[in-house]
Amino acid sequence: MRTRIKICGLTRLEDALAAIEMGADALGFIFVKESPRQISPEGASAIINQLPPFVLRVGVFKDQDTERIREIVGICRLHICQLHGDESPDYCRGLGVDYIKAFRIKNEASLAKIPLYKDQKNRRRPFLLDTYVHGMAGGTGRTFDWDLASKASAFGPVILSGGLDPENVSQAVAQIRPFAVDANSGVETSPGKKDPIKLKRFIEQVNQTDCEIYHREP
């Protein structure tokens, strides 16, 4: 199965279009005040209105009011919410929109909460794994022990995040075989500004590794 690619922390139209042209499947827009990559709903909507069809649009939130989240989803025509805070399973299920729950991974004990977030039909839904750094909800630029991501795959499809860049994503895909990879700071020149060379190389590395795995397996 091909590894999906999400580019997160977008604040500029030129970066969004470049990511799509190079082969990204999903774009992430951060609506968290503490983030240096925060974008307003109006700013995100202006970018989204100029995107081609069939691109997954993801809004990143952290412990925010559900009514406000639903409002932003409507303004920006988002497909899915990525939740990076301490949102409970009941909060997530009651949100009324599709979601991905993010988990900050510090050690094996960090995996214990993942099974609690199955949906009401008990289906295995994708979840995102990011690196635990005290006081930061994401965009840390640091990796975590990928052996823990392998263990987490028992609970459902893994979206791997946390310090991924063109230099290490090939190893991550080969080792974890994630459902998707999520890049942010690893493809930037500065917060919110993507580097087209890093973007291109990141996506090429993912696709090349997928091809190598496909040809290697019977």
C-alpha positions in Angstrom: 0.0 0.0 0.0 1.3 3.4 -0.9 2.3 5.7 1.9 0.2 8.8 2.0 2.0 12.2 2.4 0.7 15.2 4.4 2.5 18.5 4.5 1.5 20.5 7.6 1.9 24.1 8.8 1.0 25.8 5.5 0.6 29.6 5.5 1.3 30.5 1.9 -0.5 29.6 -1.3 2.7 29.0 -3.3 3.8 26.4 -0.7 0.4 24.6 -0.9 0.4 24.5 -4.7 4.0 23.3 -4.7 3.3 20.5 -2.3 0.3 19.3 -4.4 2.3 19.5 -7.6 5.0 17.4 -6.1 2.6 14.7 -5.0 1.3 15.5 -1.5 -2.1 13.9 -0.6 -3.1 16.2 2.2 -2.4 19.7 3.4 -2.5 20.8 7.1 -3.5 24.2 8.4 -2.8 25.0 12.1 -5.4 27.0 14.1 -3.6 26.9 17.4 -2.6 30.2 18.9 0.6 28.9 20.4 2.0 27.7 17.1 4.4 29.9 15.1 2.6 28.4 12.1 -0.8 29.6 13.1 -3.1 30.7 10.3 -6.4 32.5 10.5 -9.5 30.8 9.2 -9.8 33.6 6.6 -6.2 33.1 5.6 -6.6 29.4 5.2 -9.8 29.8 3.3 -8.1 32.1 0.8 -5.5 29.4 0.1 -8.0 26.6 0.0 -10.3 28.4 -2.4 -7.4 28.3 -5.0 -6.5 24.6 -4.6 -7.4 21.9 -7.2 -10.0 19.3 -6.3 -9.3 15.9 -4.6 -6.8 17.3 -2.0 -7.5 16.4 1.6 -7.7 19.5 3.8 -6.8 19.1 7.4 -7.3 21.5 10.3 -5.1 21.2 13.3 -6.6 22.1 16.7 -5.7 21.8 20.4 -8.3 21.7 23.2 -10.6 24.2 21.5 -14.3 24.9 21.8 -16.2 22.5 19.7 -18.5 25.1 18.3 -15.5 27.2 17.2 -14.0 24.1 15.5 -17.1 23.4 13.6 -17.3 27.1 12.6 -13.7 27.0 11.2 -14.4 23.7 9.4 -17.3 25.4 7.6 -15.4 28.5 6.8 -12.4 26.6 5.4 -14.3 23.6 4.0 -12.0 21.2 5.9 -12.4 17.5 5.4 -10.9 16.4 8.8 -9.7 17.7 12.1 -6.4 16.8 13.7 -6.6 17.1 17.5 -3.3 17.7 19.4 -4.5 18.4 22.9 -6.0 16.5 25.8 -9.3 15.9 24.0 -11.1 12.9 25.5 -12.7 10.1 23.5 -16.1 11.5 24.2 -15.0 15.0 23.0 -13.7 13.5 19.8 -16.8 11.4 19.1 -19.1 14.3 19.9 -17.3 16.8 17.6 -19.6 16.0 14.7 -16.8 16.0 12.1 -14.2 13.4 11.1 -11.0 13.6 13.2 -7.5 12.2 13.7 -6.3 12.1 17.3 -2.7 12.9 17.8 -0.6 11.3 20.6 2.7 12.7 21.8 5.0 9.8 22.4 7.4 9.8 25.3 7.7 6.1 26.1 5.8 2.9 25.8 3.2 4.1 28.4 2.3 6.8 25.9 0.6 4.1 23.8 -1.9 3.1 26.4 -4.6 5.7 25.5 -4.7 4.9 21.8 -7.2 2.0 22.0 -9.7 4.2 23.9 -10.2 6.4 20.8 -11.9 3.8 18.5 -15.1 5.1 17.1 -18.6 4.1 18.1 -18.6 1.2 15.6 -15.3 0.0 17.1 -13.4 0.5 13.9 -9.7 0.9 13.7 -9.2 4.5 12.7 -5.9 6.2 11.8 -4.1 8.1 14.5 -1.1 10.4 14.5 2.1 9.8 16.5 4.3 12.9 17.3 7.2 13.4 19.6 6.7 14.4 23.2 8.4 17.6 24.1 7.4 19.4 27.3 5.3 22.5 26.6 5.0 21.8 22.8 2.0 20.3 21.1 3.7 19.6 17.8 6.2 21.0 15.3 9.1 20.0 17.5 11.5 18.9 14.7 12.4 15.9 16.9 11.9 12.2 16.3 11.0 9.6 18.9 11.7 5.8 19.2 10.2 4.4 16.0 10.0 0.9 17.6 7.1 2.4 19.6 5.4 3.3 16.3 5.7 -0.3 15.2 4.1 -1.4 18.4 1.3 1.2 18.0 0.4 -0.2 14.6 -1.4 -3.0 16.4 -4.1 -0.5 17.3 -4.7 0.8 13.7 -3.2 2.7 10.8 -0.3 5.0 11.9 0.3 8.5 10.7 4.0 9.1 11.6 5.1 12.6 12.5 7.8 14.2 14.6 11.1 15.4 13.0 10.6 13.8 9.6 12.7 15.3 6.9 14.3 14.3 3.5 17.2 12.7 5.3 15.3 10.3 7.5 11.9 9.7 5.9 13.1 6.8 3.8 14.2 4.9 6.9 10.9 5.7 8.6 8.8 4.4 5.8 10.9 1.2 5.4 10.9 0.5 9.2 7.4 1.5 10.2 5.4 1.0 6.9 3.0 3.8 8.1 -0.3 4.6 6.6 1.0 8.2 6.2 3.9 10.5 7.0 3.4 14.1 8.1 6.1 16.7 7.6 6.3 20.2 9.0 9.5 21.8 10.2 11.6 19.3 8.3 10.7 20.8 5.0 10.9 24.5 6.0 13.3 27.4 5.7 11.5 29.1 8.7 8.2 28.4 10.5 5.4 28.5 8.0 7.6 28.9 5.0 8.3 25.7 3.1 11.5 25.0 1.2 10.6 23.7 -2.4 13.9 21.7 -2.6 13.3 19.9 0.7 9.6 19.4 -0.2 10.5 17.8 -3.5 13.2 15.6 -2.0 11.0 14.5 0.9 8.2 13.4 -1.4 10.6 11.7 -3.8 12.2 9.7 -0.9 8.8 8.5 0.3 7.7 7.4 -3.2 11.1 5.8 -4.0 11.1 3.8 -0.8 7.5 2.6 -1.5 8.7 1.4 -4.9 11.6 -0.4 -3.4 9.4 -2.2 -0.9 6.9 -3.1 -3.5 9.5 -4.7 -5.8 11.2 -6.5 -2.9 8.1 -8.2 -1.6 6.7 -11.3 -3.4 
